[in-house]
């Protein structure tokens, strides 16, 4: 099932994602830095949710306390 996560503190407005049997099947950022978010989205497809959360949680963007990748980790925590 496709879900939408409303981001906080980043340029992307939302993250649409799909998880099946603990594995990330699809990710799409709505807004944000297109090249970066597309790259992150492609890299995590096929990875276990726990691995993605471990890799991306806590990443900061400049002076912000979070980032688009960290927001994806937050979204995926609900799948653990």
PEJO-V997540 format. One record per run of one state. SS is the DSSP state (H for helix, E for strand, L for the rest). FROM is the first residue (numbers start at 1). TO is the last residue. If there is no record, write none. Layout:
ss=SS from=FROM to=TO
ss=SS from=FROM to=TO
//
This chain:
ss=L from=1 to=1
ss=E from=2 to=6
ss=L from=7 to=11
ss=E from=12 to=20
ss=L from=21 to=22
ss=E from=23 to=31
ss=L from=32 to=33
ss=H from=34 to=44
ss=L from=45 to=47
ss=E from=48 to=48
ss=H from=49 to=56
ss=L from=57 to=67
ss=H from=68 to=77
ss=L from=78 to=80
//
